[in-house]
Amino acid sequence: MNAVHDLIADEPHRILRIGDTEVILLGTAHVSRASADKVRALIDTGEFDAIAIELCESRQRAMLDPDALGRMDLFSVIRQGHAPMIAASLALGAYQQRLADQYGIEPGAEMRAAMDGALDNGLPLALIDRDIGLTLRRTYRAVPWWQRMGLIGGLFGSVLSREKIDESEIERLKEGDMLESTFSEFAEQSEDLYRTLIEERDHYMAAQLRRLATSETLERPHRRILAVVGAGHLPGIAEQVEDNVTPPDAILQALDQAPPKARWPKIVPWVIVGIILAGFAIGFARNPDIGLQMVMDWVLINGGLAAIGAIIALAHPLTVVTAALAAPLTSLNPTIGVGFVAAAVELFLRKPRVSDFASLRKDTTQPRGWWRNRVSRVLLVFLLTTLGSAAGTYIGGARVFSHLFGG
């Protein structure tokens, strides 16, 4: 055990006791060469009988099978409304990959070292983090609606940034968390955002460790567990392990629930549609020429902004035309969005090639790669035409009513 103590002496760590089990909680940086080397050295001491890592099943699959995104059914992703989540996952991966590429180390190398070490030594491996998709959904819904665009902008801004980061700065990421670093500006200002990104995951991982150490399905409790987590989680996990007496299963059940959807986002689009249609009706009743002008303004503004979104995404010319024609109609039908229509047309006109799927992960680390790769460009078409039409709905709606009130 002295070898373990020597190895962790200069590293962020906590030594915890859960019943008869000792947990060595090691804090790492997710793109640090030193962190990966330290994990390998610790497992090679032979002092541990179980390994736990800050991964969920989906992140582990993405790490072990980086081409998994290349086998996705892109049309189904868009139809089911998962395009924003896929785009966000790509942006997060691109941010981490951009840092790692500077030093020739794969993202999450310390997690892969832990997985390889567990396999080589025949040790059980526990994935203790909450599903990344669920965390992102809870994060998105935790912030007020007026801050969500800033949140998304911050995420993609991290991809577009070309700032070089010294390796010494990467080591300082041991003081934080990759998700928190990506959204640092917002995490510092929003208690709700910090809670879902960091605090809830601290509680979740602590509960997983408590359950792992006290599992009744084992013939005997684990003697010593190595838990590899981002160092920003060390204080929170340690506090929860030491002080939380709530049964682990109860904590996990509560934190594994998708946040309830508010009703008003479903109602508001129909209210807006009702108001716009009422405006048209009043305009035509007063003067057919005014009513016609209102319709023309609606079509030009809504369709024009959706088309601009498609142009920014470098969509096919027919996709641009489709966006312009579809947006004024889909904006009056909340059951379907122009983003779905435009993305479907782009997907039909420019079917992604095998090479696009194969290079997707690498291409999205560069800003221009999002436009060059046909897969990510379809996602951009979806997102940018949706944003254009949304802006057009409010601007066009204001223009419609300006005619009614003498504007």
C-alpha positions in Angstrom: 0.0 0.0 0.0 3.0 2.3 0.4 3.4 2.2 -3.3 -0.1 3.6 -3.8 0.5 6.3 -1.2 3.7 7.4 -3.0 2.0 7.5 -6.4 -1.0 9.6 -5.2 1.0 11.9 -2.9 1.3 14.7 -5.4 -2.0 14.1 -7.1 -5.5 15.4 -6.2 -7.1 12.6 -4.2 -9.2 11.5 -1.3 -9.0 8.4 0.8 -12.5 7.3 1.8 -13.9 4.5 4.0 -17.2 2.9 3.2 -17.8 0.1 5.7 -14.9 -2.3 5.3 -14.0 -0.9 1.9 -11.3 1.7 1.2 -11.9 3.9 -1.8 -9.0 5.8 -3.4 -10.6 8.7 -5.2 -8.1 9.9 -7.8 -8.7 13.3 -9.5 -7.5 13.6 -13.1 -7.6 15.9 -16.1 -9.4 14.3 -19.0 -6.8 15.3 -21.6 -3.7 14.9 -19.4 -0.8 12.6 -20.3 0.3 12.6 -16.7 -3.1 11.5 -15.5 -3.2 8.5 -17.8 0.3 7.4 -16.7 -0.7 7.7 -13.1 -3.7 5.5 -13.5 -1.7 2.8 -15.2 0.9 2.9 -12.5 -1.7 2.6 -9.7 -3.5 -0.3 -11.2 -0.1 -2.1 -11.8 0.6 -2.1 -8.1 -2.0 -4.9 -7.7 -3.4 -3.2 -4.6 -7.0 -2.8 -6.0 -9.8 -5.4 -6.5 -12.2 -3.1 -8.4 -12.0 0.0 -10.6 -14.6 2.7 -10.9 -14.5 5.4 -13.6 -16.3 8.7 -14.4 -18.1 7.3 -17.5 -21.6 6.3 -18.4 -22.4 3.5 -20.9 -23.0 5.8 -23.8 -19.6 7.6 -23.3 -17.9 4.3 -22.9 -19.4 3.1 -26.2 -18.3 6.3 -27.9 -14.8 5.8 -26.6 -14.5 2.2 -27.4 -16.2 2.6 -30.8 -15.5 6.1 -32.1 -17.2 5.2 -35.4 -20.6 4.5 -33.8 -21.9 7.9 -34.9 -21.2 6.8 -38.4 -23.7 4.0 -38.2 -26.6 6.2 -37.0 -29.7 6.6 -39.1 -29.5 10.4 -39.6 -33.0 10.7 -40.9 -34.4 9.0 -37.7 -32.2 11.2 -35.6 -33.8 14.3 -37.1 -37.3 12.9 -37.2 -37.1 12.0 -33.5 -35.9 15.4 -32.5 -32.4 14.2 -31.5 -30.5 16.5 -33.9 -29.7 19.2 -31.3 -28.4 16.5 -28.8 -26.2 14.9 -31.4 -24.8 18.3 -32.4 -24.1 19.1 -28.7 -22.4 15.8 -28.2 -20.2 16.4 -31.3 -19.4 19.9 -30.0 -18.4 18.6 -26.6 -16.2 15.9 -28.2 -14.7 18.4 -30.5 -13.7 20.7 -27.6 -12.0 17.9 -25.8 -10.4 16.6 -29.0 -9.0 20.0 -29.8 -7.1 20.1 -26.5 -5.9 16.6 -26.9 -4.7 17.1 -30.4 -2.1 19.7 -29.3 -0.3 17.0 -27.3 -0.9 13.8 -29.1 -3.0 12.2 -26.4 -6.5 10.8 -27.0 -9.4 12.4 -25.0 -10.2 10.4 -21.9 -6.9 8.5 -22.0 -6.9 8.1 -18.3 -10.3 6.4 -18.5 -9.1 4.1 -21.3 -6.0 3.3 -19.1 -8.4 2.4 -16.3 -10.5 0.2 -18.6 -7.4 -1.5 -20.1 -5.9 -2.0 -16.6 -9.1 -3.6 -15.3 -9.3 -6.0 -18.2 -5.6 -6.9 -18.1 -5.8 -7.6 -14.3 -9.2 -9.3 -14.4 -10.8 -6.6 -12.2 -14.4 -5.6 -12.2 -15.1 -2.2 -13.8 -17.9 0.1 -12.7 -19.2 3.0 -14.7 -20.4 5.4 -12.1 -21.4 8.6 -14.0 -24.9 9.5 -15.1 -25.8 9.2 -18.7 -24.5 12.2 -20.6 -27.7 12.7 -22.6 -29.8 12.8 -19.4 -27.3 15.3 -17.9 -27.5 17.6 -20.9 -31.3 17.4 -20.9 -31.5 18.3 -17.2 -28.9 21.1 -17.7 -30.8 22.6 -20.7 -34.1 22.6 -18.7 -32.5 23.9 -15.6 -31.7 27.3 -17.0 -34.3 29.9 -17.9 -35.4 29.9 -21.5 -33.9 33.3 -22.2 -30.4 31.9 -21.3 -30.6 28.8 -23.4 -29.3 30.4 -26.6 -26.3 31.8 -24.7 -25.7 28.3 -23.3 -25.8 26.8 -26.8 -23.6 29.6 -28.1 -21.0 29.0 -25.4 -20.9 25.4 -26.3 -20.3 26.0 -30.0 -18.0 28.9 -29.3 -15.7 26.5 -27.5 -15.4 24.6 -30.8 -14.8 27.7 -32.9 -12.1 29.1 -30.6 -8.6 28.6 -31.9 -6.9 29.6 -28.6 -3.8 27.4 -27.8 -3.6 26.0 -24.3 -0.3 25.2 -22.6 0.1 21.7 -21.2 0.5 23.4 -17.8 -3.0 24.8 -18.2 -4.3 21.4 -19.0 -2.9 20.1 -15.7 -4.9 22.9 -14.1 -8.0 21.4 -15.4 -7.5 19.0 -12.5 -9.1 21.8 -10.5 -12.3 21.6 -12.6 -14.5 19.4 -14.7 -14.7 19.1 -18.6 -18.4 19.9 -18.7 -18.0 22.8 -16.3 -15.0 24.1 -18.2 -17.0 24.1 -21.4 -19.8 26.1 -19.8 -17.6 27.9 -17.3 -19.0 31.4 -17.8 -22.5 30.1 -17.2 -21.7 27.7 -14.4 -20.2 30.5 -12.4 -23.3 32.6 -12.7 -26.1 30.0 -12.6 -26.7 28.0 -9.5 -29.2 25.8 -11.4 -26.6 25.1 -14.1 -23.9 24.2 -11.6 -26.3 21.9 -9.8 -27.1 19.8 -12.8 -23.6 19.8 -14.3 -21.6 19.2 -11.2 -23.5 18.8 -7.9 -26.0 16.2 -9.1 -23.3 14.1 -10.7 -21.3 14.3 -7.4 -24.3 12.9 -5.6 -24.8 10.3 -8.3 -21.2 9.0 -8.4 -21.0 9.0 -4.6 -24.2 6.9 -4.5 -22.7 4.5 -7.1 -19.6 4.1 -5.0 -21.5 3.4 -1.9 -23.6 0.8 -3.7 -20.5 -0.8 -5.2 -18.8 -1.0 -1.8 -21.8 -2.4 0.0 -23.3 -4.6 -2.7 -25.0 -7.7 -1.3 -24.5 -9.6 -4.5 -20.8 -10.0 -3.9 -19.4 -12.9 -2.0 -17.3 -10.5 0.0 -17.0 -6.7 -0.1 -14.3 -5.1 -2.2 -11.2 -4.5 -0.1 -10.0 -1.5 -2.0 -11.5 0.4 -5.0 -9.7 2.8 -7.3 -12.2 5.5 -8.5 -10.9 7.7 -11.3 -12.9 11.0 -11.7 -12.3 14.5 -12.8 -10.7 16.3 -10.0 -13.4 18.9 -9.8 -15.6 16.2 -8.4 -13.4 15.2 -5.5 -14.8 17.5 -2.8 -18.4 16.8 -3.7 -18.1 13.1 -3.9 -16.1 12.9 -0.7 -18.7 14.9 1.2 -21.5 12.8 -0.1 -19.8 9.5 0.7 -19.0 10.6 4.2 -22.2 12.5 5.2 -25.1 11.3 3.1 -27.1 8.6 4.8 -29.9 8.3 2.2 -29.9 4.8 0.6 -27.9 4.9 -2.6 -30.7 3.3 -4.7 -33.1 6.1 -3.7 -30.6 8.8 -4.8 -29.9 7.1 -8.1 -33.6 6.7 -8.8 -34.3 10.3 -8.2 -31.3 11.5 -10.3 -32.0 9.1 -13.2 -35.3 10.8 -13.9 -35.7 13.0 -17.0 -36.9 16.5 -15.9 -40.6 17.0 -16.4 -41.4 19.0 -19.4 -43.1 22.3 -18.8 -46.5 22.7 -20.5 -46.1 26.2 -21.7 -43.6 25.5 -24.4 -46.2 23.3 -26.1 -49.0 25.8 -25.6 -47.1 29.0 -26.7 -46.6 28.0 -30.4 -50.4 27.3 -30.8 -51.1 30.6 -29.1 -48.8 32.4 -31.5 -50.4 30.7 -34.5 -53.8 31.7 -33.3 -52.7 35.3 -32.9 -51.1 35.4 -36.3 -54.1 33.8 -38.1 -56.4 36.2 -36.2 -54.3 39.1 -37.4 -54.6 37.9 -41.0 -58.4 37.6 -40.6 -58.8 41.0 -39.1 -56.6 42.5 -41.9 -58.6 40.9 -44.7 -61.8 42.0 -43.0 -60.7 45.6 -42.9 -59.1 45.8 -46.3 -58.2 42.9 -48.7 -55.1 44.9 -49.8 -53.9 45.2 -46.1 -54.5 41.5 -45.6 -52.6 40.6 -48.7 -49.7 42.8 -47.7 -49.7 41.1 -44.2 -49.4 37.7 -45.9 -46.7 38.8 -48.2 -44.7 40.3 -45.3 -45.1 37.0 -43.3 -43.9 34.9 -46.3 -40.9 37.1 -47.1 -39.7 37.6 -43.6 -40.2 34.0 -42.3 -39.2 32.3 -45.5 -36.3 34.7 -46.0 -34.7 34.2 -42.6 -35.1 30.4 -42.9 -33.4 30.6 -46.3 -30.6 32.7 -44.9 -30.1 30.0 -42.2 -29.8 27.4 -45.0 -27.4 29.6 -46.9 -25.2 30.0 -43.9 -25.2 26.2 -43.5 -24.1 26.0 -47.2 -27.1 23.9 -48.0 -27.9 22.8 -51.5 -29.7 25.5 -53.6 -32.9 23.4 -53.6 -32.7 23.1 -49.9 -32.5 26.9 -49.6 -35.6 27.2 -51.8 -37.4 24.5 -49.8 -36.6 26.3 -46.5 -37.9 29.6 -48.0 -41.2 28.0 -49.2 -41.8 25.7 -46.2 -41.0 28.1 -43.3 -44.1 30.4 -43.7 -46.3 27.2 -43.6 -44.5 25.2 -40.9 -44.4 28.3 -38.6 -48.2 28.0 -38.6 -48.1 24.3 -37.9 -46.3 23.5 -34.6 -46.4 19.8 -35.3 -43.6 20.1 -37.9 -40.7 22.4 -38.2 -38.9 23.8 -41.2 -35.6 22.4 -39.8 -36.9 18.8 -40.3 -38.1 19.6 -43.8 -34.9 21.3 -44.9 -32.7 18.7 -43.3 -34.6 15.9 -45.0 -34.3 17.6 -48.4 -30.5 18.2 -47.8 -30.1 14.6 -46.8 -31.9 13.4 -50.0 -29.9 15.7 -52.3 -26.5 15.2 -50.7 -26.5 11.8 -49.2 -23.5 11.4 -46.7 -20.7 9.2 -48.0 -19.0 6.5 -46.0 -16.0 8.8 -45.7 -18.2 11.5 -44.1 -19.3 9.2 -41.3 -15.7 7.9 -40.9 -14.3 11.4 -40.6 -17.1 12.9 -38.6 -15.4 12.9 -35.3 -12.2 14.4 -36.7 -13.9 17.0 -39.0 -16.0 18.5 -36.2 -12.8 19.5 -34.3 -12.3 22.2 -37.0 -14.9 25.0 -37.7 -14.8 24.5 -41.4 -15.2 20.8 -40.9 -18.8 21.2 -39.8 -19.6 22.6 -43.2 -17.3 20.3 -45.2 -18.7 17.0 -43.7 -22.1 16.1 -45.1 -23.3 14.6 -41.8 -22.6 17.6 -39.7 -23.8 20.0 -42.4 -27.2 18.3 -42.3 -27.3 19.0 -38.6 -26.3 22.7 -39.3 -29.1 22.9 -41.8 -31.6 21.7 -39.2 -30.4 24.0 -36.5 -29.9 27.2 -38.6 -33.1 27.0 -40.6 -35.0 26.4 -37.3 -33.4 29.4 -35.8 -34.1 31.5 -38.9 -37.7 30.5 -38.9 -38.1 31.1 -35.2 -36.7 34.6 -35.6 -39.0 35.1 -38.6 -42.0 34.1 -36.6 -41.5 36.9 -34.1 -40.3 39.5 -36.5 -42.9 38.6 -39.1 -45.6 38.5 -36.5 -44.6 42.0 -35.3 -44.7 43.2 -38.9 -48.2 41.7 -39.4 -49.6 43.6 -36.4 -47.9 46.8 -37.4 -50.3 46.9 -40.3 -53.3 46.6 -38.0 -52.1 49.5 -35.8 -51.1 51.9 -38.6 -47.4 51.0 -38.7 
